[in-house]
Amino acid sequence: MEKVNLFSAVIPEGERMLAIAQGLGSTETLLNIYEFVPGQASRYHYEFDEEWLLVVDGTLVLRAPDGEHTLERGDLVRFPPGPEGAHRVMNRSESPARTMMWSSRSGEPAVVVYPDSDTTGVMFVDEAKNMVFKRSDAVPWAEGDEDWYRAD
């Protein structure tokens, strides 16, 4: 049996997170540890899978559609799929903070919407494949293939 300690697990230098579930062989669950140094934040975003956040250590500020909330060690928050689950995590304290986030893995790629920049990301495990698009650049779904329905 393999195990990971949420308090002492080391996030590799230059990485933003430690993929615990993937490291333990899971193909059904995404579970990651994030460490936020003072002044660090995530982007305001939402996905189309339910997500959960547990504050493992420290104090964070959560921006959600209904405003800002202070989260402390042991606080657990659920983000529903879609815009009502939008969130941004910010460390405004003087000490590092650690979170664990998880969700079911509904497949790849994940679609992530960033309302503040009006962009949408198509995200893969292999980050080199990630694509981000401005909403203003969107085209109709059959753009360039308007005769798709014709059988000739």
Buried (B, 14 or more C-beta within 10 A) or exposed (E): EEEBEBEEBEBEEEEEBBBBBBEEEBEEEBBBBBBBEEEBBBBBBBBEBBBBBBBBBBBBBBBBEEEEEEBEEEBEBEBEBEEEBBBBBBBBBEEEBBBBBBBEBBEEBBEBBBBEEEBBBBBEEEEEEBEEEEEEEEEEEEEEEEEEEEEE
